[in-house]
Amino acid sequence: FLPLLYGVILFFTASFAFRLGMVGGFIFGLVSAMCTSSYLYFLAGVVNGQRMVPSELLESWRPYLSPVITVLFFLFLVRLTLQLALPPVESSQVVAFVVTLILLIILNPIPEIIYLGRSDGLAMLQESVDFLRENWLEWFLPLVLLTILSLGFPLPFVSPFQTGQLG
């Protein structure tokens, strides 16, 4: 039920935050990071075989907030750089879309890296790339194939790829 709860929280946050311009964007980003951190907390508990209880919900956003914000800040910098570097033409949107797809593939192991806590800061990005290098056949190849398939066929579980709304 957590994704439903976080979806409602993010919907209501977006409904008022985006009216506030850039400040609203930062508010939405912080709430999104808190929800992601909370989800990773519960995911780590389940993976480690711990019994998770709803009373942990109020404090679950704290343990992974810093690494989640680091990754979101990195993505923000990439998007900002693309906006500043590329002219506002349709071919630039294609370049930005391809860069976003590449980042989605490269950063796919990041949630596990965060809740396993082996790296911090931008070292998480390097660990993600290293992981993909070592496990490219099992991890990287299926993601690339899924991405290619999602561009041509209607797959309901990868709708962000099809709509172009990747983040």
C-alpha positions as CSV (number, residue, x, y, z in Angstrom):
1,F,0.0,0.0,0.0
2,L,3.0,2.3,0.3
3,P,3.2,3.3,-3.4
4,L,-0.5,4.3,-3.2
5,L,0.1,6.3,-0.1
6,Y,3.1,8.1,-1.6
7,G,1.2,8.7,-4.8
8,V,-1.6,10.5,-2.9
9,I,1.0,12.5,-0.9
10,L,2.8,13.5,-4.1
11,F,-0.4,14.3,-5.9
12,F,-1.6,16.7,-3.2
13,T,1.9,18.2,-2.9
14,A,2.0,18.8,-6.6
15,S,-1.4,20.4,-6.7
16,F,-0.3,23.2,-4.5
17,A,3.5,23.3,-4.9
18,F,3.7,23.8,-8.6
19,R,1.7,27.1,-8.2
20,L,4.7,28.4,-6.3
21,G,7.1,28.3,-9.2
22,M,10.7,27.4,-8.4
23,V,10.1,27.3,-4.6
24,G,7.3,24.9,-5.2
25,G,9.6,22.7,-7.3
26,F,12.0,22.5,-4.4
27,I,9.2,21.7,-2.0
28,F,7.9,19.0,-4.3
29,G,11.5,17.6,-4.7
30,L,11.9,17.5,-0.9
31,V,8.6,15.7,-0.4
32,S,9.5,13.3,-3.3
33,A,12.8,12.6,-1.7
34,M,11.2,11.9,1.7
35,C,8.7,9.5,0.1
36,T,11.5,7.7,-1.8
37,S,13.6,7.5,1.4
38,S,10.7,6.1,3.3
39,Y,10.0,3.5,0.6
40,L,13.7,2.4,0.6
41,Y,13.6,2.1,4.4
42,F,10.7,-0.4,4.2
43,L,12.2,-2.1,1.2
44,A,15.5,-2.6,3.1
45,G,13.6,-4.0,6.1
46,V,11.8,-6.5,3.9
47,V,15.0,-7.6,2.1
48,N,16.7,-8.0,5.5
49,G,13.8,-10.1,6.8
50,Q,12.7,-7.6,9.4
51,R,9.1,-7.3,10.5
52,M,7.9,-3.9,9.3
53,V,5.1,-2.1,11.2
54,P,3.0,1.0,10.2
55,S,4.3,2.8,13.3
56,E,7.7,3.1,11.6
57,L,6.2,5.2,8.9
58,L,6.7,8.6,10.6
59,E,10.4,8.1,11.1
60,S,11.1,6.0,7.9
61,W,12.0,9.1,5.8
62,R,15.2,10.0,7.7
63,P,17.7,7.1,7.2
64,Y,18.1,7.5,3.4
65,L,17.1,11.1,2.8
66,S,20.7,12.4,2.2
67,P,21.6,9.8,-0.4
68,V,18.3,10.2,-2.2
69,I,18.7,14.0,-2.3
70,T,22.3,13.5,-3.6
71,V,20.9,11.5,-6.6
72,L,18.1,13.9,-7.2
73,F,20.5,16.8,-7.1
74,F,22.7,15.1,-9.7
75,L,19.7,14.5,-11.9
76,F,18.7,18.2,-11.5
77,L,22.1,19.3,-12.6
78,V,22.0,17.1,-15.6
79,R,18.6,18.5,-16.6
80,L,19.7,22.0,-16.0
81,T,22.8,21.5,-18.1
82,L,20.8,20.0,-20.9
83,Q,18.4,23.0,-20.8
84,L,21.2,25.5,-20.9
85,A,23.4,23.7,-23.4
86,L,20.7,22.7,-26.0
87,P,18.8,25.1,-28.1
88,P,15.0,25.0,-27.7
89,V,14.3,23.0,-30.9
90,E,12.7,19.5,-31.3
91,S,16.0,17.8,-32.0
92,S,17.2,19.0,-28.6
93,Q,14.2,17.3,-27.0
94,V,15.3,14.0,-28.6
95,V,18.8,14.4,-27.2
96,A,17.5,15.2,-23.8
97,F,15.2,12.1,-24.0
98,V,18.1,9.8,-25.0
99,V,20.3,11.2,-22.2
100,T,17.4,10.6,-19.7
101,L,17.0,7.0,-21.0
102,I,20.7,6.4,-20.6
103,L,20.6,7.8,-17.1
104,L,17.6,5.6,-16.2
105,I,19.6,2.5,-17.3
106,I,22.9,3.5,-15.7
107,L,21.3,4.6,-12.4
108,N,18.9,1.6,-12.1
109,P,21.0,-0.1,-9.4
110,I,21.0,3.1,-7.2
111,P,18.0,2.2,-4.9
112,E,19.8,-1.0,-3.9
113,I,23.1,0.9,-3.5
114,I,21.4,3.4,-1.2
115,Y,19.6,0.9,1.1
116,L,22.7,-1.3,1.3
117,G,24.7,1.8,2.3
118,R,28.0,0.8,0.8
119,S,28.7,4.2,-0.8
120,D,27.6,7.7,-0.2
121,G,27.6,10.9,-2.2
122,L,28.6,10.7,-5.8
123,A,30.5,7.5,-5.2
124,M,27.0,5.8,-5.5
125,L,27.0,6.8,-9.2
126,Q,30.4,5.2,-9.7
127,E,29.3,2.1,-7.9
128,S,26.2,1.9,-10.1
129,V,28.4,2.1,-13.2
130,D,30.8,-0.5,-11.8
131,F,27.9,-2.8,-11.0
132,L,26.6,-2.6,-14.5
133,R,30.1,-3.3,-15.9
134,E,30.4,-6.5,-13.8
135,N,26.8,-7.6,-14.3
136,W,26.0,-6.2,-17.7
137,L,24.4,-9.4,-19.1
138,E,22.0,-10.0,-16.2
139,W,21.2,-6.3,-15.5
140,F,22.1,-4.0,-18.3
141,L,21.0,-6.0,-21.3
142,P,17.4,-6.6,-20.1
143,L,17.0,-2.9,-19.3
144,V,18.2,-1.9,-22.8
145,L,15.9,-4.5,-24.4
146,L,12.9,-3.3,-22.2
147,T,13.7,0.3,-23.2
148,I,13.8,-0.6,-26.9
149,L,10.6,-2.6,-26.6
150,S,8.8,0.2,-24.8
151,L,9.5,2.7,-27.5
152,G,7.7,0.6,-30.1
153,F,5.0,-1.4,-28.3
154,P,2.4,-0.4,-25.7
155,L,3.6,-1.9,-22.4
156,P,1.5,-0.6,-19.5
157,F,4.2,-1.2,-16.9
158,V,6.7,1.1,-18.7
159,S,4.3,4.0,-19.5
160,P,6.9,6.7,-18.5
161,F,9.1,5.6,-21.5
162,Q,6.1,5.9,-23.8
163,T,4.9,9.3,-22.7
164,G,8.4,10.8,-22.5
165,Q,7.7,12.0,-18.9
166,L,10.8,10.4,-17.3
167,G,11.3,12.4,-14.2
